[in-house]
């Protein structure tokens, strides 16, 4: 599987122009789930130790907004003004 692919041919349609890659995550001392989901940090904090991120899974049609400890390594998305 290449980083440009989602597991199970879950590449979707890119209907919203996000072109998300399934980068997985690094948490608890290990890297995993490339191809199965992508996590993107937001600029919103939950508290001093937690921040919010979006998660997309290969087998779901929507994204979820949840918080996680800031030490986890998730992807970021840079936007140009």
PyMOL Python script that loads the backbone (N, CA, C, O; Angstrom):
from pymol import cmd

cmd.read_pdbstr("""\
ATOM      1  N   UNK A   1       0.842  -1.172   0.000  1.00  0.00           N
ATOM      2  CA  UNK A   1       0.000   0.000   0.000  1.00  0.00           C
ATOM      3  C   UNK A   1       0.892   1.241   0.000  1.00  0.00           C
ATOM      4  O   UNK A   1       1.845   1.322   0.775  1.00  0.00           O
ATOM      5  N   UNK A   2       0.591   2.182  -0.846  1.00  0.00           N
ATOM      6  CA  UNK A   2       1.321   3.438  -0.906  1.00  0.00           C
ATOM      7  C   UNK A   2       0.629   4.464  -0.022  1.00  0.00           C
ATOM      8  O   UNK A   2      -0.556   4.331   0.288  1.00  0.00           O
ATOM      9  N   UNK A   3       1.377   5.492   0.385  1.00  0.00           N
ATOM     10  CA  UNK A   3       0.798   6.533   1.225  1.00  0.00           C
ATOM     11  C   UNK A   3      -0.312   7.286   0.499  1.00  0.00           C
ATOM     12  O   UNK A   3      -1.105   7.970   1.146  1.00  0.00           O
ATOM     13  N   UNK A   4      -0.388   7.182  -0.807  1.00  0.00           N
ATOM     14  CA  UNK A   4      -1.427   7.884  -1.559  1.00  0.00           C
ATOM     15  C   UNK A   4      -2.729   7.094  -1.606  1.00  0.00           C
ATOM     16  O   UNK A   4      -3.681   7.522  -2.259  1.00  0.00           O
ATOM     17  N   UNK A   5      -2.790   5.960  -0.932  1.00  0.00           N
ATOM     18  CA  UNK A   5      -3.971   5.105  -0.973  1.00  0.00           C
ATOM     19  C   UNK A   5      -4.570   4.910   0.417  1.00  0.00           C
ATOM     20  O   UNK A   5      -3.861   4.945   1.423  1.00  0.00           O
ATOM     21  N   UNK A   6      -5.860   4.709   0.454  1.00  0.00           N
ATOM     22  CA  UNK A   6      -6.567   4.318   1.664  1.00  0.00           C
ATOM     23  C   UNK A   6      -6.857   2.833   1.572  1.00  0.00           C
ATOM     24  O   UNK A   6      -7.048   2.311   0.473  1.00  0.00           O
ATOM     25  N   UNK A   7      -6.895   2.149   2.691  1.00  0.00           N
ATOM     26  CA  UNK A   7      -7.160   0.717   2.756  1.00  0.00           C
ATOM     27  C   UNK A   7      -8.495   0.381   2.085  1.00  0.00           C
ATOM     28  O   UNK A   7      -9.433   1.178   2.120  1.00  0.00           O
ATOM     29  N   UNK A   8      -8.567  -0.787   1.485  1.00  0.00           N
ATOM     30  CA  UNK A   8      -9.818  -1.292   0.925  1.00  0.00           C
ATOM     31  C   UNK A   8     -10.397  -0.425  -0.176  1.00  0.00           C
ATOM     32  O   UNK A   8     -11.617  -0.347  -0.322  1.00  0.00           O
ATOM     33  N   UNK A   9      -9.546   0.227  -0.951  1.00  0.00           N
ATOM     34  CA  UNK A   9      -9.989   1.100  -2.029  1.00  0.00           C
ATOM     35  C   UNK A   9     -10.924   2.190  -1.509  1.00  0.00           C
ATOM     36  O   UNK A   9     -11.853   2.603  -2.204  1.00  0.00           O
ATOM     37  N   UNK A  10     -10.675   2.649  -0.293  1.00  0.00           N
ATOM     38  CA  UNK A  10     -11.507   3.690   0.315  1.00  0.00           C
ATOM     39  C   UNK A  10     -11.049   5.087  -0.043  1.00  0.00           C
ATOM     40  O   UNK A  10     -11.099   5.980   0.803  1.00  0.00           O
ATOM     41  N   UNK A  11     -10.601   5.308  -1.275  1.00  0.00           N
ATOM     42  CA  UNK A  11     -10.038   6.588  -1.678  1.00  0.00           C
ATOM     43  C   UNK A  11     -11.078   7.690  -1.825  1.00  0.00           C
ATOM     44  O   UNK A  11     -10.708   8.863  -1.882  1.00  0.00           O
ATOM     45  N   UNK A  12     -12.334   7.367  -1.888  1.00  0.00           N
ATOM     46  CA  UNK A  12     -13.378   8.378  -1.947  1.00  0.00           C
ATOM     47  C   UNK A  12     -13.351   9.185  -3.223  1.00  0.00           C
ATOM     48  O   UNK A  12     -12.732   8.797  -4.214  1.00  0.00           O
ATOM     49  N   UNK A  13     -14.043  10.331  -3.181  1.00  0.00           N
ATOM     50  CA  UNK A  13     -14.209  11.145  -4.379  1.00  0.00           C
ATOM     51  C   UNK A  13     -13.520  12.493  -4.307  1.00  0.00           C
ATOM     52  O   UNK A  13     -13.431  13.176  -5.327  1.00  0.00           O
ATOM     53  N   UNK A  14     -13.034  12.901  -3.164  1.00  0.00           N
ATOM     54  CA  UNK A  14     -12.441  14.221  -2.952  1.00  0.00           C
ATOM     55  C   UNK A  14     -13.449  15.316  -3.290  1.00  0.00           C
ATOM     56  O   UNK A  14     -13.095  16.352  -3.853  1.00  0.00           O
ATOM     57  N   UNK A  15     -14.675  15.074  -2.945  1.00  0.00           N
ATOM     58  CA  UNK A  15     -15.784  15.982  -3.234  1.00  0.00           C
ATOM     59  C   UNK A  15     -15.567  17.388  -2.686  1.00  0.00           C
ATOM     60  O   UNK A  15     -16.060  18.359  -3.259  1.00  0.00           O
ATOM     61  N   UNK A  16     -14.829  17.505  -1.575  1.00  0.00           N
ATOM     62  CA  UNK A  16     -14.633  18.805  -0.937  1.00  0.00           C
ATOM     63  C   UNK A  16     -13.240  19.387  -1.184  1.00  0.00           C
ATOM     64  O   UNK A  16     -12.914  20.443  -0.642  1.00  0.00           O
ATOM     65  N   UNK A  17     -12.418  18.721  -1.990  1.00  0.00           N
ATOM     66  CA  UNK A  17     -11.102  19.232  -2.329  1.00  0.00           C
ATOM     67  C   UNK A  17     -10.079  19.143  -1.215  1.00  0.00           C
ATOM     68  O   UNK A  17      -9.114  19.907  -1.211  1.00  0.00           O
ATOM     69  N   UNK A  18     -10.258  18.246  -0.282  1.00  0.00           N
ATOM     70  CA  UNK A  18      -9.333  18.114   0.837  1.00  0.00           C
ATOM     71  C   UNK A  18      -8.123  17.253   0.485  1.00  0.00           C
ATOM     72  O   UNK A  18      -7.040  17.471   1.026  1.00  0.00           O
ATOM     73  N   UNK A  19      -8.284  16.294  -0.398  1.00  0.00           N
ATOM     74  CA  UNK A  19      -7.204  15.395  -0.828  1.00  0.00           C
ATOM     75  C   UNK A  19      -6.445  14.795   0.348  1.00  0.00           C
ATOM     76  O   UNK A  19      -5.214  14.830   0.368  1.00  0.00           O
ATOM     77  N   UNK A  20      -7.148  14.256   1.310  1.00  0.00           N
ATOM     78  CA  UNK A  20      -6.557  13.723   2.532  1.00  0.00           C
ATOM     79  C   UNK A  20      -5.826  12.408   2.274  1.00  0.00           C
ATOM     80  O   UNK A  20      -6.319  11.537   1.557  1.00  0.00           O
ATOM     81  N   UNK A  21      -4.650  12.281   2.867  1.00  0.00           N
ATOM     82  CA  UNK A  21      -3.912  11.025   2.841  1.00  0.00           C
ATOM     83  C   UNK A  21      -4.048  10.339   4.188  1.00  0.00           C
ATOM     84  O   UNK A  21      -4.196  10.995   5.218  1.00  0.00           O
ATOM     85  N   UNK A  22      -3.997   9.040   4.172  1.00  0.00           N
ATOM     86  CA  UNK A  22      -4.170   8.246   5.393  1.00  0.00           C
ATOM     87  C   UNK A  22      -2.838   8.082   6.110  1.00  0.00           C
ATOM     88  O   UNK A  22      -2.224   7.016   6.054  1.00  0.00           O
ATOM     89  N   UNK A  23      -2.398   9.123   6.775  1.00  0.00           N
ATOM     90  CA  UNK A  23      -1.077   9.143   7.387  1.00  0.00           C
ATOM     91  C   UNK A  23      -0.941   8.371   8.680  1.00  0.00           C
ATOM     92  O   UNK A  23       0.171   8.236   9.192  1.00  0.00           O
ATOM     93  N   UNK A  24      -2.032   7.858   9.227  1.00  0.00           N
ATOM     94  CA  UNK A  24      -1.944   7.130  10.487  1.00  0.00           C
ATOM     95  C   UNK A  24      -1.575   8.058  11.635  1.00  0.00           C
ATOM     96  O   UNK A  24      -1.952   9.230  11.636  1.00  0.00           O
ATOM     97  N   UNK A  25      -0.837   7.537  12.612  1.00  0.00           N
ATOM     98  CA  UNK A  25      -0.449   8.344  13.772  1.00  0.00           C
ATOM     99  C   UNK A  25       0.751   7.718  14.481  1.00  0.00           C
ATOM    100  O   UNK A  25       1.106   6.564  14.243  1.00  0.00           O
ATOM    101  N   UNK A  26       1.356   8.503  15.345  1.00  0.00           N
ATOM    102  CA  UNK A  26       2.394   8.018  16.240  1.00  0.00           C
ATOM    103  C   UNK A  26       1.917   8.306  17.651  1.00  0.00           C
ATOM    104  O   UNK A  26       1.758   9.466  18.031  1.00  0.00           O
ATOM    105  N   UNK A  27       1.692   7.271  18.417  1.00  0.00           N
ATOM    106  CA  UNK A  27       1.201   7.419  19.787  1.00  0.00           C
ATOM    107  C   UNK A  27       1.691   6.253  20.621  1.00  0.00           C
ATOM    108  O   UNK A  27       1.832   5.136  20.122  1.00  0.00           O
ATOM    109  N   UNK A  28       1.946   6.511  21.881  1.00  0.00           N
ATOM    110  CA  UNK A  28       2.366   5.456  22.785  1.00  0.00           C
ATOM    111  C   UNK A  28       3.664   4.782  22.382  1.00  0.00           C
ATOM    112  O   UNK A  28       3.875   3.606  22.676  1.00  0.00           O
ATOM    113  N   UNK A  29       4.548   5.533  21.699  1.00  0.00           N
ATOM    114  CA  UNK A  29       5.840   4.998  21.324  1.00  0.00           C
ATOM    115  C   UNK A  29       5.865   4.169  20.055  1.00  0.00           C
ATOM    116  O   UNK A  29       6.872   3.525  19.761  1.00  0.00           O
ATOM    117  N   UNK A  30       4.769   4.172  19.293  1.00  0.00           N
ATOM    118  CA  UNK A  30       4.779   3.410  18.042  1.00  0.00           C
ATOM    119  C   UNK A  30       3.967   4.124  16.966  1.00  0.00           C
ATOM    120  O   UNK A  30       3.075   4.917  17.266  1.00  0.00           O
ATOM    121  N   UNK A  31       4.288   3.832  15.720  1.00  0.00           N
ATOM    122  CA  UNK A  31       3.628   4.411  14.566  1.00  0.00           C
ATOM    123  C   UNK A  31       2.716   3.359  13.968  1.00  0.00           C
ATOM    124  O   UNK A  31       3.105   2.198  13.845  1.00  0.00           O
ATOM    125  N   UNK A  32       1.510   3.749  13.595  1.00  0.00           N
ATOM    126  CA  UNK A  32       0.608   2.747  13.034  1.00  0.00           C
ATOM    127  C   UNK A  32      -0.588   3.312  12.305  1.00  0.00           C
ATOM    128  O   UNK A  32      -0.817   4.521  12.269  1.00  0.00           O
ATOM    129  N   UNK A  33      -1.339   2.400  11.730  1.00  0.00           N
ATOM    130  CA  UNK A  33      -2.613   2.650  11.063  1.00  0.00           C
ATOM    131  C   UNK A  33      -2.522   3.469   9.787  1.00  0.00           C
ATOM    132  O   UNK A  33      -3.512   4.081   9.385  1.00  0.00           O
ATOM    133  N   UNK A  34      -1.358   3.499   9.136  1.00  0.00           N
ATOM    134  CA  UNK A  34      -1.264   4.137   7.830  1.00  0.00           C
ATOM    135  C   UNK A  34      -2.169   3.380   6.868  1.00  0.00           C
ATOM    136  O   UNK A  34      -2.117   2.152   6.799  1.00  0.00           O
ATOM    137  N   UNK A  35      -2.980   4.091   6.144  1.00  0.00           N
ATOM    138  CA  UNK A  35      -3.931   3.476   5.225  1.00  0.00           C
ATOM    139  C   UNK A  35      -5.307   3.293   5.826  1.00  0.00           C
ATOM    140  O   UNK A  35      -6.290   3.175   5.094  1.00  0.00           O
ATOM    141  N   UNK A  36      -5.398   3.268   7.142  1.00  0.00           N
ATOM    142  CA  UNK A  36      -6.673   3.038   7.806  1.00  0.00           C
ATOM    143  C   UNK A  36      -7.337   4.318   8.283  1.00  0.00           C
ATOM    144  O   UNK A  36      -8.561   4.436   8.236  1.00  0.00           O
ATOM    145  N   UNK A  37      -6.540   5.283   8.744  1.00  0.00           N
ATOM    146  CA  UNK A  37      -7.122   6.560   9.129  1.00  0.00           C
ATOM    147  C   UNK A  37      -6.085   7.679   9.049  1.00  0.00           C
ATOM    148  O   UNK A  37      -4.878   7.444   8.992  1.00  0.00           O
ATOM    149  N   UNK A  38      -6.604   8.890   9.047  1.00  0.00           N
ATOM    150  CA  UNK A  38      -5.760  10.079   9.084  1.00  0.00           C
ATOM    151  C   UNK A  38      -6.230  10.971  10.215  1.00  0.00           C
ATOM    152  O   UNK A  38      -7.430  11.101  10.460  1.00  0.00           O
ATOM    153  N   UNK A  39      -5.280  11.585  10.904  1.00  0.00           N
ATOM    154  CA  UNK A  39      -5.583  12.502  12.013  1.00  0.00           C
ATOM    155  C   UNK A  39      -4.949  13.846  11.698  1.00  0.00           C
ATOM    156  O   UNK A  39      -3.789  13.903  11.290  1.00  0.00           O
ATOM    157  N   UNK A  40      -5.703  14.940  11.883  1.00  0.00           N
ATOM    158  CA  UNK A  40      -5.195  16.285  11.617  1.00  0.00           C
ATOM    159  C   UNK A  40      -5.472  17.165  12.816  1.00  0.00           C
ATOM    160  O   UNK A  40      -6.622  17.348  13.218  1.00  0.00           O
ATOM    161  N   UNK A  41      -4.392  17.718  13.393  1.00  0.00           N
ATOM    162  CA  UNK A  41      -4.540  18.630  14.522  1.00  0.00           C
ATOM    163  C   UNK A  41      -5.297  19.882  14.104  1.00  0.00           C
ATOM    164  O   UNK A  41      -5.201  20.328  12.961  1.00  0.00           O
ATOM    165  N   UNK A  42      -6.041  20.436  15.033  1.00  0.00           N
ATOM    166  CA  UNK A  42      -6.657  21.752  14.856  1.00  0.00           C
ATOM    167  C   UNK A  42      -5.865  22.748  15.704  1.00  0.00           C
ATOM    168  O   UNK A  42      -4.902  22.365  16.370  1.00  0.00           O
ATOM    169  N   UNK A  43      -6.256  23.997  15.685  1.00  0.00           N
ATOM    170  CA  UNK A  43      -5.614  25.017  16.520  1.00  0.00           C
ATOM    171  C   UNK A  43      -6.336  25.163  17.856  1.00  0.00           C
ATOM    172  O   UNK A  43      -5.975  26.025  18.657  1.00  0.00           O
ATOM    173  N   UNK A  44      -7.346  24.338  18.108  1.00  0.00           N
ATOM    174  CA  UNK A  44      -8.166  24.446  19.324  1.00  0.00           C
ATOM    175  C   UNK A  44      -7.666  23.517  20.412  1.00  0.00           C
ATOM    176  O   UNK A  44      -7.485  22.319  20.194  1.00  0.00           O
ATOM    177  N   UNK A  45      -7.446  24.089  21.586  1.00  0.00           N
ATOM    178  CA  UNK A  45      -7.028  23.300  22.742  1.00  0.00           C
ATOM    179  C   UNK A  45      -8.228  22.896  23.586  1.00  0.00           C
ATOM    180  O   UNK A  45      -9.230  23.607  23.651  1.00  0.00           O
ATOM    181  N   UNK A  46      -8.106  21.744  24.230  1.00  0.00           N
ATOM    182  CA  UNK A  46      -9.088  21.302  25.213  1.00  0.00           C
ATOM    183  C   UNK A  46      -8.664  21.816  26.589  1.00  0.00           C
ATOM    184  O   UNK A  46      -9.483  22.338  27.347  1.00  0.00           O
ATOM    185  N   UNK A  47      -7.378  21.663  26.900  1.00  0.00           N
ATOM    186  CA  UNK A  47      -6.751  22.216  28.105  1.00  0.00           C
ATOM    187  C   UNK A  47      -5.246  22.261  27.850  1.00  0.00           C
ATOM    188  O   UNK A  47      -4.826  22.151  26.699  1.00  0.00           O
ATOM    189  N   UNK A  48      -4.431  22.418  28.876  1.00  0.00           N
ATOM    190  CA  UNK A  48      -2.984  22.527  28.685  1.00  0.00           C
ATOM    191  C   UNK A  48      -2.353  21.270  28.101  1.00  0.00           C
ATOM    192  O   UNK A  48      -1.303  21.353  27.463  1.00  0.00           O
ATOM    193  N   UNK A  49      -2.963  20.115  28.301  1.00  0.00           N
ATOM    194  CA  UNK A  49      -2.386  18.855  27.853  1.00  0.00           C
ATOM    195  C   UNK A  49      -3.066  18.239  26.637  1.00  0.00           C
ATOM    196  O   UNK A  49      -2.513  17.333  26.013  1.00  0.00           O
ATOM    197  N   UNK A  50      -4.256  18.718  26.292  1.00  0.00           N
ATOM    198  CA  UNK A  50      -5.036  18.117  25.213  1.00  0.00           C
ATOM    199  C   UNK A  50      -5.428  19.168  24.175  1.00  0.00           C
ATOM    200  O   UNK A  50      -5.650  20.335  24.496  1.00  0.00           O
ATOM    201  N   UNK A  51      -5.506  18.719  22.923  1.00  0.00           N
ATOM    202  CA  UNK A  51      -5.969  19.576  21.827  1.00  0.00           C
ATOM    203  C   UNK A  51      -6.927  18.758  20.955  1.00  0.00           C
ATOM    204  O   UNK A  51      -6.939  17.528  21.014  1.00  0.00           O
ATOM    205  N   UNK A  52      -7.717  19.449  20.159  1.00  0.00           N
ATOM    206  CA  UNK A  52      -8.690  18.785  19.290  1.00  0.00           C
ATOM    207  C   UNK A  52      -8.073  18.442  17.936  1.00  0.00           C
ATOM    208  O   UNK A  52      -7.187  19.139  17.441  1.00  0.00           O
ATOM    209  N   UNK A  53      -8.558  17.368  17.362  1.00  0.00           N
ATOM    210  CA  UNK A  53      -8.134  16.970  16.020  1.00  0.00           C
ATOM    211  C   UNK A  53      -9.300  16.337  15.282  1.00  0.00           C
ATOM    212  O   UNK A  53     -10.277  15.891  15.884  1.00  0.00           O
ATOM    213  N   UNK A  54      -9.171  16.310  13.965  1.00  0.00           N
ATOM    214  CA  UNK A  54     -10.132  15.618  13.100  1.00  0.00           C
ATOM    215  C   UNK A  54      -9.574  14.251  12.764  1.00  0.00           C
ATOM    216  O   UNK A  54      -8.375  14.103  12.530  1.00  0.00           O
ATOM    217  N   UNK A  55     -10.443  13.254  12.741  1.00  0.00           N
ATOM    218  CA  UNK A  55     -10.031  11.913  12.321  1.00  0.00           C
ATOM    219  C   UNK A  55     -10.965  11.443  11.210  1.00  0.00           C
ATOM    220  O   UNK A  55     -12.183  11.598  11.296  1.00  0.00           O
ATOM    221  N   UNK A  56     -10.375  10.871  10.173  1.00  0.00           N
ATOM    222  CA  UNK A  56     -11.126  10.247   9.079  1.00  0.00           C
ATOM    223  C   UNK A  56     -10.674   8.799   8.990  1.00  0.00           C
ATOM    224  O   UNK A  56      -9.479   8.508   9.045  1.00  0.00           O
ATOM    225  N   UNK A  57     -11.637   7.890   8.851  1.00  0.00           N
ATOM    226  CA  UNK A  57     -11.354   6.461   8.721  1.00  0.00           C
ATOM    227  C   UNK A  57     -11.717   5.990   7.321  1.00  0.00           C
ATOM    228  O   UNK A  57     -12.630   6.525   6.693  1.00  0.00           O
ATOM    229  N   UNK A  58     -11.000   4.995   6.844  1.00  0.00           N
ATOM    230  CA  UNK A  58     -11.223   4.479   5.490  1.00  0.00           C
ATOM    231  C   UNK A  58     -12.632   3.940   5.292  1.00  0.00           C
ATOM    232  O   UNK A  58     -13.125   3.928   4.164  1.00  0.00           O
ATOM    233  N   UNK A  59     -13.289   3.497   6.349  1.00  0.00           N
ATOM    234  CA  UNK A  59     -14.582   2.837   6.228  1.00  0.00           C
ATOM    235  C   UNK A  59     -15.749   3.703   6.720  1.00  0.00           C
ATOM    236  O   UNK A  59     -16.833   3.182   6.981  1.00  0.00           O
ATOM    237  N   UNK A  60     -15.542   4.992   6.846  1.00  0.00           N
ATOM    238  CA  UNK A  60     -16.604   5.890   7.307  1.00  0.00           C
ATOM    239  C   UNK A  60     -16.759   7.038   6.319  1.00  0.00           C
ATOM    240  O   UNK A  60     -15.796   7.426   5.657  1.00  0.00           O
ATOM    241  N   UNK A  61     -17.952   7.574   6.221  1.00  0.00           N
ATOM    242  CA  UNK A  61     -18.220   8.656   5.277  1.00  0.00           C
ATOM    243  C   UNK A  61     -18.112  10.033   5.904  1.00  0.00           C
ATOM    244  O   UNK A  61     -18.372  11.029   5.228  1.00  0.00           O
ATOM    245  N   UNK A  62     -17.739  10.125   7.167  1.00  0.00           N
ATOM    246  CA  UNK A  62     -17.661  11.423   7.825  1.00  0.00           C
ATOM    247  C   UNK A  62     -16.379  11.518   8.649  1.00  0.00           C
ATOM    248  O   UNK A  62     -15.650  10.539   8.806  1.00  0.00           O
ATOM    249  N   UNK A  63     -16.125  12.705   9.166  1.00  0.00           N
ATOM    250  CA  UNK A  63     -14.964  12.947  10.017  1.00  0.00           C
ATOM    251  C   UNK A  63     -15.453  13.175  11.446  1.00  0.00           C
ATOM    252  O   UNK A  63     -16.586  13.602  11.666  1.00  0.00           O
ATOM    253  N   UNK A  64     -14.588  12.885  12.407  1.00  0.00           N
ATOM    254  CA  UNK A  64     -14.943  13.070  13.817  1.00  0.00           C
ATOM    255  C   UNK A  64     -13.987  14.065  14.451  1.00  0.00           C
ATOM    256  O   UNK A  64     -12.800  14.087  14.124  1.00  0.00           O
ATOM    257  N   UNK A  65     -14.500  14.887  15.354  1.00  0.00           N
ATOM    258  CA  UNK A  65     -13.777  15.940  16.061  1.00  0.00           C
ATOM    259  C   UNK A  65     -13.639  15.488  17.503  1.00  0.00           C
ATOM    260  O   UNK A  65     -14.635  15.433  18.224  1.00  0.00           O
ATOM    261  N   UNK A  66     -12.428  15.163  17.944  1.00  0.00           N
ATOM    262  CA  UNK A  66     -12.201  14.695  19.307  1.00  0.00           C
ATOM    263  C   UNK A  66     -10.888  15.291  19.832  1.00  0.00           C
ATOM    264  O   UNK A  66     -10.135  15.899  19.072  1.00  0.00           O
ATOM    265  N   UNK A  67     -10.622  15.119  21.107  1.00  0.00           N
ATOM    266  CA  UNK A  67      -9.374  15.636  21.669  1.00  0.00           C
ATOM    267  C   UNK A  67      -8.441  14.493  22.022  1.00  0.00           C
ATOM    268  O   UNK A  67      -8.861  13.356  22.237  1.00  0.00           O
ATOM    269  N   UNK A  68      -7.154  14.837  22.076  1.00  0.00           N
ATOM    270  CA  UNK A  68      -6.132  13.850  22.394  1.00  0.00           C
ATOM    271  C   UNK A  68      -4.968  14.562  23.075  1.00  0.00           C
ATOM    272  O   UNK A  68      -4.825  15.781  22.975  1.00  0.00           O
ATOM    273  N   UNK A  69      -4.149  13.792  23.761  1.00  0.00           N
ATOM    274  CA  UNK A  69      -2.968  14.334  24.413  1.00  0.00           C
ATOM    275  C   UNK A  69      -2.036  14.922  23.338  1.00  0.00           C
ATOM    276  O   UNK A  69      -1.860  14.338  22.269  1.00  0.00           O
ATOM    277  N   UNK A  70      -1.453  16.071  23.639  1.00  0.00           N
ATOM    278  CA  UNK A  70      -0.651  16.800  22.658  1.00  0.00           C
ATOM    279  C   UNK A  70       0.636  16.084  22.261  1.00  0.00           C
ATOM    280  O   UNK A  70       1.225  16.418  21.233  1.00  0.00           O
ATOM    281  N   UNK A  71       1.078  15.126  23.034  1.00  0.00           N
ATOM    282  CA  UNK A  71       2.313  14.417  22.702  1.00  0.00           C
ATOM    283  C   UNK A  71       2.147  13.436  21.545  1.00  0.00           C
ATOM    284  O   UNK A  71       3.145  12.963  21.003  1.00  0.00           O
ATOM    285  N   UNK A  72       0.905  13.117  21.150  1.00  0.00           N
ATOM    286  CA  UNK A  72       0.688  12.264  19.983  1.00  0.00           C
ATOM    287  C   UNK A  72       1.091  13.022  18.730  1.00  0.00           C
ATOM    288  O   UNK A  72       0.883  14.231  18.635  1.00  0.00           O
ATOM    289  N   UNK A  73       1.667  12.312  17.771  1.00  0.00           N
ATOM    290  CA  UNK A  73       2.092  12.932  16.523  1.00  0.00           C
ATOM    291  C   UNK A  73       1.047  12.668  15.450  1.00  0.00           C
ATOM    292  O   UNK A  73       0.951  11.561  14.920  1.00  0.00           O
ATOM    293  N   UNK A  74       0.272  13.687  15.139  1.00  0.00           N
ATOM    294  CA  UNK A  74      -0.729  13.620  14.084  1.00  0.00           C
ATOM    295  C   UNK A  74      -0.317  14.562  12.959  1.00  0.00           C
ATOM    296  O   UNK A  74       0.601  15.367  13.121  1.00  0.00           O
ATOM    297  N   UNK A  75      -0.972  14.466  11.856  1.00  0.00           N
ATOM    298  CA  UNK A  75      -0.678  15.331  10.716  1.00  0.00           C
ATOM    299  C   UNK A  75      -1.201  16.739  10.972  1.00  0.00           C
ATOM    300  O   UNK A  75      -2.036  16.965  11.849  1.00  0.00           O
ATOM    301  N   UNK A  76      -0.687  17.675  10.183  1.00  0.00           N
ATOM    302  CA  UNK A  76      -1.210  19.036  10.177  1.00  0.00           C
ATOM    303  C   UNK A  76      -1.540  19.398   8.742  1.00  0.00           C
ATOM    304  O   UNK A  76      -1.019  18.794   7.805  1.00  0.00           O
ATOM    305  N   UNK A  77      -2.393  20.370   8.574  1.00  0.00           N
ATOM    306  CA  UNK A  77      -2.767  20.832   7.237  1.00  0.00           C
ATOM    307  C   UNK A  77      -2.482  22.313   7.166  1.00  0.00           C
ATOM    308  O   UNK A  77      -3.059  23.092   7.925  1.00  0.00           O
ATOM    309  N   UNK A  78      -1.614  22.712   6.277  1.00  0.00           N
ATOM    310  CA  UNK A  78      -1.261  24.115   6.111  1.00  0.00           C
ATOM    311  C   UNK A  78      -2.123  24.743   5.019  1.00  0.00           C
ATOM    312  O   UNK A  78      -2.267  24.182   3.932  1.00  0.00           O
ATOM    313  N   UNK A  79      -2.680  25.881   5.307  1.00  0.00           N
ATOM    314  CA  UNK A  79      -3.514  26.605   4.364  1.00  0.00           C
ATOM    315  C   UNK A  79      -2.904  27.964   4.079  1.00  0.00           C
ATOM    316  O   UNK A  79      -2.404  28.629   4.986  1.00  0.00           O
ATOM    317  N   UNK A  80      -2.945  28.367   2.845  1.00  0.00           N
ATOM    318  CA  UNK A  80      -2.403  29.669   2.468  1.00  0.00           C
ATOM    319  C   UNK A  80      -3.522  30.691   2.458  1.00  0.00           C
ATOM    320  O   UNK A  80      -4.582  30.457   1.878  1.00  0.00           O
ATOM    321  N   UNK A  81      -3.282  31.842   3.111  1.00  0.00           N
ATOM    322  CA  UNK A  81      -4.258  32.943   3.082  1.00  0.00           C
ATOM    323  C   UNK A  81      -4.210  33.650   1.751  1.00  0.00           C
ATOM    324  O   UNK A  81      -4.956  34.605   1.532  1.00  0.00           O
TER     325      UNK A  81
END
""", "prot")
cmd.dss("prot")
cmd.show_as("cartoon", "prot")
cmd.util.cbc("prot")
cmd.orient("prot")
